[in-house]
Amino acid sequence: MENYAASYGYNDIGVGQNGYLGDTTGTNPVTMVTWWDVIKWCNLRSEIEGRKPVYYTDGGFGTANILRTGEPFPYADWSAEGYRLPTEAEWEYACRAGTTTAFYTGPCTNPSGVDPNLELAGWYDKNSGVKTHPVGQKIPNSWNLWDTHGNVMEWCWDFYDNYPVTWQTDPRGPVSSPYGRIYRGGDWAFPAYFSRSAMRLGQFPNNSYSNVGFRPALNAAPAGFSLVPTGSFRRGDTFNDSGLALEFPVHDVRLNAFYMAQHEVTKVLWDEVRAWGASHGYTDLPAGAGKGPDHPVQSINWYAMVKWCNARSEKDGLTPCYSASGLLYRTGSINPVGDWTANGYRLPTEAEWEKAARGGLDGVRFPLGDLINLTSANYFGSNYSYEVAPNSGYNPIYTVGGEPYTAPVGSFPVNGYGLTEMSGNVAEWCWDWYSESYYSSSPDTDPRGPASGTDRVVRGGSWASLSYYCRNSNRNILFPDYSIGTGLGFRLARRAVP
């Protein structure tokens, strides 16, 4: 990390040391790092890996205000997917891994002496030899976490103060305290008593010690997104429902992990980003349409969606994905170039969309299985053999108020990846140019479509579509400048760093 620090603008992160009187292999926990060193290190690692940093010098969470040097009051963006310190509550929850005893290996039986339960789990004053040890040598807890008892104490996010007396959800500690920041977990120099799951201590954040280190936390996915894991899936199906070659041949495709938005972009989110974009160079984003603020946005063409993705990326302090003629794509109807290493928002590829829709299920027609009905998706029922009757006509729950008969996002059950409305409601634009030949002979890892074409791919069916069009493997096409459809929207994807 030292080799990267200066180039990213991090000029005062402490060097730290390899444990205390440990070996020289670099496998001991780092010590002699201040709380400030640690949160800046977390931001640096986030930037290196293309994640959005968590800590900023103000509450705007913009790229110009990433906390890189000094000791200004830190603001945490809890929705960011970058590295961070765990809160005190997160730390204890993870340490306990569902247990209620003093240690995850059992109760504390000898607080000041040799404790058989702590012997199994951690290094403390009676077994450490007065030094740190390489990580991972004791028994992990049931969540595969090592060394939460002993070896070194670990910095947490929270200021130290008395616990609140009321019920809390995701507590993040007081906003200030004269007693410093929390550290947890016991260490090589202290008795067994200090290694208990519940033990809490405080220290000033600009101090460093030979018995204090840290472990970072990481959000599983950005807020509103689900992780679609690395792996292969079978693309297409063998049902021959279309009678055409559009979904053949069935073939395996391997995708690297990515994030997929849990629901379609809403009208209220479109409006928020569009308003920001108007004063930041995005001068031709259309108003779009939507039946309500929490319904999917419609009447937007492919070009506008791509530009909006860039605008939201800039607004959120992420690296935009799309450029045109070497410049950030903000205006016009130009076929852009995608930067697949950027951490900003983008349209999913056709392969990503299908894998996400399947939700881990193989060889089924729909995101929830082989059958569909009006309680599992918003579409036009017509009694196909794979529909569960009665399914005739529009979904009656959403016909109030006239067309479009969309549902608020999140109205239907989620699939195995936590995604809703992958079938029906509105069909969704993908990145790829359409090509039958490319589909049948595409690369077997991360295919992104042909280099050019006349139509872009649309997936998923809509409120006005027959169930046939809502199948996981169904492929539709439209000119990218088409914008008059009330059954056409989009959802976002993002890069996920392994």
Secondary structure, DSSP 4 states (H G I P E B T S, - for coil): -HHHHGGGT-------EETTT--SSS-SPEES--HHHHHHHHHHHHHHTTPPPSEESSTT--GGGB--SS-PPPEE-TT--SEEPPPHHHHHHHHHTT--SSBTTB--S-TTS--HHHHHH---TTTS-SS---TT-S---TTS---SSSSSEEEEEEEP-PPPSS--SS----S--TT-EEEES--TTS-GGGGSTT-EEEE-TT---TTEE---EE-SS-TTEEEE-SEEEEES-SS--SSSSTT-S-EEEEE--EEEESSPPBHHHHHHHHHHHHTTT-TT----B-SSTTSBPBS--HHHHHHHHHHHHHHTT----EEETTEE--SSS---EE-TT--SEEPPPHHHHHHHHHTT--S-SBTTBS-B-TTT-BSBB---TTB-SS--BS-GGG-TTSS-----TT-S---TTS---SSBSSEEEEEEEP-HHHHHH--SBS----S--S-EEEES--TTSBGGGGSTT--EEE-TT----TTEE---EEE---
